[in-house]
Amino acid sequence: MRLLSSRARPALLLALVLMLGGCRATAAGSLRAPPGFHIELVSDQVPGARFIAVAPSGDLIVSETARGRVVAIRPGSAVDEAPKVILSGEALPHGLAFRGDDLYVATWAGVLKGAYSSSSGYKPQTLFSDMPEAGDHNNRALALGPDGSIFVSSGSDCNVCIEMNGRLATVLRYDAGGQNGEIYASGLRNASGLAFDPQGSLWAVVNQRDDIGPTQEITDNLPPDELVRVQRHGDYGWPYCYPLHHTLLPNPEFGDPKKCSGGVPADFEIQPHSAPLGIVFYEGKNFPARYRDAAIIALHGSWNRSTPSGDKVVAVFFKNGRPQSIEDLVTGWLQPSGRYAGRPVGLALARDGTLYVSDDGGFIYKVRYGP
């Protein structure tokens, strides 16, 4: 088992405290979706559930990052049935993806790959383990390119700082065999979710900075979180700049507009501090046709905003290949009192077009449309 550095332990300990001491009451009764949608509790046995992937067999694969393990939920399992542990003893397993029967798992150090089956389980090999192990923003997102290449996020080591390691605050690309790692895009503070759209373009949701000040009102409302099309060699501005209204503005710690002149602004801005995490593009046939090719995004919710934001699943609709509008899809985790009944994290689509949503309070939900 890989031991965590002293810099990473505080974040992990906090996650464990939230996982073990947090509310275990399901939010299912309070969750809401537009007319015609139905929400079903699939499992209440996945403490700290993070990202999700659906195996070809229909098994639901879930990362329990803070526990260092990955579990499998069989179709038709009882809500209170313990899932099968298929991977344990890894540091921060998080991002998941399938190509055929091969399951890829992004850990703190790199990416694992191996065939998965319900009967024989999962015995992966390490593809690469050279990721910079930052003390913050160390949960990796993972996406597999149409050409077999592997994209993995490398979050920043701080709120706002000049990184000593140039591979932090980036998206990295490796070839299909795990070699030739390169910085694909930079200036991304925390590209917490990655997904390819149906046309083959890579997109990321990005958690922007906190505490921009000098007043609570400014801190509450700046800067927006981001949905960006990840361009090769693109520089998205962090730490020198933040996005606003399709441009980049200088962060007050640096105050240098020249640093922002060549950067790439966000394609779409999300309410500040909503903390987008999971993202999938809807390519199924269960939802109404208007959702086809929309980006479905899980907003984990703000932690330091005076009026909480996020804590829901939203759909971003595109026109002519560009994101244009946003609508709520699943709400109800954020209570009228301002307390969270749960916090959505990961998303995955089943073959029948239904949507799975993880809640790191320990729950998995299924969202479908129809009678």
MOQUI-V923964 format. One line per field, one symbol per residue. phi: phi as a letter, one per 30 degrees, with the letter a starting at -180 (. if undefined). psi: psi as a letter, one per 40 degrees, with the letter a starting at -180 (. if undefined). A space follows every 10 residues. Layout:
BEGIN
phi=???
psi=???
END
This chain:
BEGIN
phi=.dddddddde dddddddddd cddcddcedc dbbeejcbcb dcacbbeieb dbbcdedjdc cbdcedcibb bbcdeiddec dddddcabic dhdbdbacbi ddccbccdcl bcbadbbddc ibbdcddabc ddcdcbhcdd dbbcdecjdc cbdbddcadb adddcdcdhb ccbbdddich dbddbbicea ddbbacdddj cdbbcbdddc hdhdcddddd cbdddbcbdd ceidccjdcd bbdahibccd dddcibeddc dcdcdddacc eeidhdbdbb cdcdbddeed deiddcbccd jdcbddcebi hacbccccbh ibdbabbdcb bjdddedjdc dlbdbcbacd ddidccbcbd dkbbcccbck d
psi=hhiiiddddd dddddddddd eihehiedde iiiiheiihh hdiffghfhb iiihideeih hhhgddefih ihhiheiide hhihhehiei hfhciiiihb ehhhhhaddb hihihhidde bhgiihdife ihgieifehh ihihideeih hiigiieadh ihhdheeifi hihiideeif hihdiifhdg geiiihieee ihiihhhiii fdaeiddddd eiiiiihihh iheihedied iiihffihih idddfgddee deihiidhhi hhfeghcihi hheaediide eheihhhhhd iieehdhiia fihihhiihf eihdiiiidh iedhideeih eihiciiihi deeihihihe efihihhiia .
END
